[in-house]
C-alpha cells in the first residue's frame, strides 16, 4: 500500500470515485455468493463440477439481487 504524503488532486479524486462506483457494482454479487449462499471454498471435485457449481451460484446470486423486481408483479396481483 502506498503512503500518501500530499493531498490528492481533483483529477485523482475523480478517478478514484469512478473506480469505486465500478468496484461496488462488481463486488456486491461476490458478497452475495460468499455470505448468503456460502460459496467460500472450492472443493477438489473436478473442474466440471466446480464450474457447474460456480455457474449455478452466479445464477442464484443474480436472482437474489433482482428478487424485489421479480416479486413486485406477484404482490400487485393480490
Secondary structure, 3 states (H helix, E strand, C coil): CCCCCCCCCHHHHHHHHHHHHHHHHHHHHHHHHHHHCCCCCCCCCCHHHHHHHHHHHHHHHHHHHCHHHHHHHHHHHC
